[in-house]
C-alpha cells in the first residue's frame, strides 16, 4: 500500500521523504529528479488551467 500513497503524496505535496523514496526506487540522479519535478509542475499547471477555463 505504501507504493501507492508515496507517489500520490509526492505529486500533490512537496514531501522530501516521498521524493527521496521515488529517487531511490527508480534510481534517478538529482538532475533527473529536477526534470521530473519540472514536468510535474507543467502537467499540474496545464490541468489546472484547463479545469479553471
N, C-alpha and C positions, 0 to 999 in steps of 0.2 A: 504494500500500500504506500510505502514511503517513496517509491519511484514515480508515483502519480502526483503526490502532493508537492514534492520539492520543485519540479519544473513549473507547476502552476504558480507556486509562490514566487519563483524567480521571474516569471513573466509579469506578474502584476505588482510585485513589491520588490524593492531594491534590497534583497536579503543576501548579505555577503556569504553566509553559510550555504545557501542554495546555489549561488553562482560557483562557489568553490567545489561543491559536490558535482555540479554539471561539468566543470572543467576537468576534474579528476576522472569522472565516469567516461567522458568522451575523449580524454587525452588531448585537450586543446591547449595551445600556448596562450600567453597573455594577449598577444595581438589578435589571435583568432577569437578569443572571448570578447575583445573590444569590438570586433566586427560583428559578432553575434548580438551584442548589446545594441549596436547601431542599427542593425537590421530589425531587431525587436522594436526599437523606438519608431522606425519608419513604418512598420506594419501597424503598430498600435495607433500611430498618428493618422495613417490613412483610414483605418477602420473608424476611428472617432470622427474624422472629417466626413466620411460617407454617412455615418449614422446621424450626425448633427445637421447635415444639409439635406 
